[in-house]
Amino acid sequence: MDISLQLSIKFINELIKIVSPALVKHMERTAIVAMELCDYLDLSKEQQKNVYIAALLHDIGELIDIRTREYGDFHSNNELHQRYTYNMLNGLDIFEQTKAIVYTRRAGYEDKHQQEKAILSFCDRFEYDLRLYPENLASCSEDICNGFAERYSDYPAEFYDFLNTVSQREYFWFRLQTDNIPRVVNVISPIKVIHLDIDDFQQICTLIARIVDTHSGFTAAHSMTVGLVARELAYYSGMTSYDQQRIEIAGYLHDIGKLYVPINLLEKKSALSRKEYSMLKEHSYKTAEILSVVAELGEIAAWAANHHERLDGSGYPYHLNRIYLDIPSRIVAVADFFTALTEVRPYRGPLSIQDALDIMDKAVEDGSIDGEIVALLHQHKEAFYTIVNQAREGGRALVRDVASIP
């Protein structure tokens, strides 16, 4: 697998845009300001890369509690959402520098990323202040820069010199007010030549799974668990390490279509109406639609999107049967079914491993899921019990352990 880092970050932002277009616009415009400031300060290519990625991801922690307030009400609890962002990036080597930069609240920015942290903080505030002005930013550029300098005086002197200079650069303001901000973000990108191998891309997909899992309080670790269970099933099926990894990625991506499903539907405690159930079922179609734009995924896209298809053709959305469902698709479907049964749902508590397996055995008898794969769950019940519990605990930690961040 060979996929660009630029495309991967863009894909993440496209997913976030489904939930909050305003949040993505804020992060993208922050990146535009940041790249202009980096150029003015003549930062190294490595610093520019780190600042660019940090700017495009710095507020993803907002997704954890964005449903409790109006979209666009960023910075309502700046310290808390920075800690959430830190947690969402934590443990992912590819985002190690990003994680260090986005947590800007350490007094005096006293660490090796001092300059990058100051740049991100400055540009984040600057973009936030742009909403105080009319859409035609270029017509009041000097007022914007002077007003910002009056309100905030705690940044290095060269940052204010930058404001004086950029106030006269029309293209800068046109970029910020264009209707096609993603194009600008791509044009100014310092990471277009960076390509990822499958190990790096798996970490990208881990972040995507965390983003999807924050969408509902009842799915705090669902995508992560499905990915881990699917990989374990692939291992016990005798698949190569490479295919195990690809199946794990499919598990991480299988529910991205649920970002389109209204929260009140995902968290409804009573029975769904026929219309509501139809809306819910659309998520697997949306998963296929979203993943189709990433050609580099190849078979992974189908494995992810087929998770509600069944061997007897009773599944959805395409009613594929065993002829069209390969082993990886069957594994992801079983992993999703098993994980869902062992999780809390709005209408019931989690089932025990044995109760979940009893239900799955009945599905095997009915001919809807693969009996050989379900047999692996039985044979290695304790291993899967550990995976489910550890993944669930990890999902809870995303929002619970923010106080422990240094």
Secondary structure, 3 states (H helix, E strand, C coil): CCEEHHHHHHHHHHHHHHHCHHHHHHHHHHHHHHHHHHHHHCCCHHHHHHHHHHHHHCCHHHHHCHHHCCCCCCCCCHHHHHHHHHHHHCCCHHHHHHHHHHCCCCHHHCCCCHHHHHHHHHHHHHHHHHHHCCCCHHHHHHHHHHHHHHHCCCCCHHHHHHHHHHCCCHHHHHHHHCCCHHHHHHHCCCCCCCEECHHHHHHHHHHHHHHHHCCCCCCCCHHHHHHHHHHHHHHHCCCCHHHHHHHHHHHHHCCHHHHHCCHHHHCCCCCCCHHHHHHHHHHHHHHHHHHCCCHHHCHHHHHHHHHHCCCECCCCCCCCECCCCCHHHHHHHHHHHHHHHCCCECCECCCCHHHHHHHHHHHHHHCCCCHHHHHHHHHCHHHHHHHHHHHHHHHHHHHHHHHHCC
